[in-house]
């Protein structure tokens, strides 16, 4: 088969170390084992399951589609690390002695996997897949080579061909990251400057490919009808599409990247959650942050998006082409793109109390607080109840404070042994408890003669991060530790009172930014869940900024569909949704 490529559409690069034709394998093995170790030592059971399943799919595909032609035997000698291996060739069908105690059967030595490829585009999904392939390939070789898990005995470089469809409309950051990654991991990269179908036709005509690993996930437009192993569609060149992360969620992708501490494209730290071309991609407005100092838009990192279903909210449709280099008019199913309109602040609610977990007390404050936050346009990302235990509370606060604008805690405040809220918050922020003279004075004024001794233990507050929220209607100020607010309410009446004070403080200090309120509509239908699933899925794709939830009051009752979103003129959007469902009902 010819090795020359048409220069106008294809370029092959072997991105290896400039100092040696072979990358030092010690670093390669170390990187891969660190990934495998990070996953296996993680407490995230879901991530472990997803990782193991993906590795199985990869190893299965390699076993099915890897091959090495006999004519490539001398090429094998060129890719082995001769510093480790004493390789010599015998007649075809014999073995390759690698040392005095290791021998590899010829059919197992797939060092140059010509008929398996990997499509890499620099995005988060294909970045995850790259590292899964690296781990899966070397674990596959270790298993074949009987290395007892010691991959350093195998001495192979990553051989899977990498395909990159380079486009003039791609972000420069994507291009840079792709080439830097290829260089870092010594990828054999085929760079194609045609559309996907034409490029594949040209590629397969020059060199056969039996299977291509793709970073497709359920929810992607191209994932419809696909399984982990899916033959190419009719009219396309014949090959097997292998989708190891098909069942991964947005959360799973970021859990892997952050747990394994691997590099990803810098655009994701600028609020981009799904990256296409420069013409149809903007930062996800749900991650927008108001900057009152310079009026410039800022965005949180992509991994802080609380609802993975809104991953594609930054993928927009062009309404008109750009004029004279000006910004294009874009739309995501609504009339226009207005980041301020869709900006979302999120809060987490934590209840402290064994009595709630034991079921002896019904928690009424949590649902009420969720409704109050919702009424001012805030989204509640999570409600949690934790034990009266400092470590349990500290762990939960540490998780929630970094992914939410505000965290509200109630319960566990006072002098009793079970009152652990203040200590838990201090531990979460890594500070000590210290006497707060201002708060102590407030307590002495409130308690009067009941207050005895030189010190009040309740006046011990997290040092250097505490702010007291004073209001004339509050007998004792509320405690705020950076973005964590402690509520002392024990019933609905007290919560209403403290919430009213917080809202009044907002008008003077900007404590709780007033967001655009939610708009909601409800629709009842006699459709079964199966009948409603398809039109609702379609609406979710057409209106990514819209929350669509379903529930039944009884199993045989009507299906209640709730449409909710932070959209101006939202009723018009809802009318489209309701009309679509009404037509299905008829």
Number of C-alpha atoms within 10 A of each C-alpha: 7 7 7 10 14 9 10 9 16 20 14 16 15 14 18 17 14 8 7 8 13 17 18 13 18 11 11 22 21 13 18 22 19 15 20 20 12 17 21 16 10 13 10 14 11 12 20 19 13 20 22 16 15 23 23 15 20 26 20 14 22 22 14 12 16 23 19 18 11 12 8 12 16 11 12 16 15 11 16 18 19 13 7 14 15 13 15 11 13 10 7 11 10 13 17 19 17 18 12 7 6 13 14 16 13 15 15 15 20 18 22 22 19 20 20 24 23 22 19 22 22 24 21 22 22 21 22 22 27 22 20 22 25 24 22 25 22 25 22 20 22 19 16 16 19 15 15 10 15 14 24 17 18 26 22 23 23 19 19 24 20 22 23 21 18 20 13 10 11 16 16 12 12 21 18 14 19 21 15 14 19 20 17 14 19 20 21 20 23 21 17 23 18 16 12 12 12 14 19 20 13 17 19 15 13 15 13 14 22 18 24 24 27 22 25 24 23 18 18 12 9 10 14 10 7 18 17 21 17 14 17 16 12 7 7 12 18 17 19 20 21 25 25 27 28 21 16 20 16 23 16 20 22 17 17 22 19 14 16 20 12 13 13 21 19 14 20 20 16 17 25 28 29 22 22 19 14 12 19 18 22 22 26 27 25 28 25 21 19 15 11 8 6 7 8 9 13 15 21 20 20 23 21 19 23 20 12 16 18 21 21 24 26 25 23 20 17 15 13 10 13 13 9 7 7 8 10 16 17 22 18 22 16 19 12 13 17 12 18 15 15 21 20 19 23 21 23 22 24 21 23 24 22 17 14 15 15 10 9 9 11 11 17 11 21 20 11 14 19 19 14 15 18 17 15 17 21 26 20 20 17 15 17 12 21 20 19 21 19 20 17 14 26 22 15 17 25 16 12 20 19 12 19 21 17 21 25 21 25 21 22 25 20 15 12 9 10 17 19 24 24 25 22 24 27 22 19 19 17 12 15 14 16 14 16 17 14 11 21 18 14 14 18 15 13 13 11 9 8 8 13 10 6 6 12 18 12 17 22 18 25 25 17 12 14 17 17 15 17 15 15 8 11 12 12 18 20 19 20 18 20 14 16 23 20 20 20 19 17 13 11 14 11 14 18 16 13 20 17 14 18 19 17 15 16 14 12 8 12 12 15 18 15 16 19 19 16 17 17 17 15 14 16 17 15 13 16 11 11 8 12 18 11 11 14 18 12 12 17 17 19 15 20 19 24 23 17 20 12 15 14 12 9 8 8 9 12 16 20 17 20 16 21 19 23 22 20 16 11 18 16 12 18 22 12 12 21 18 11 15 20 13 8 13 12 6
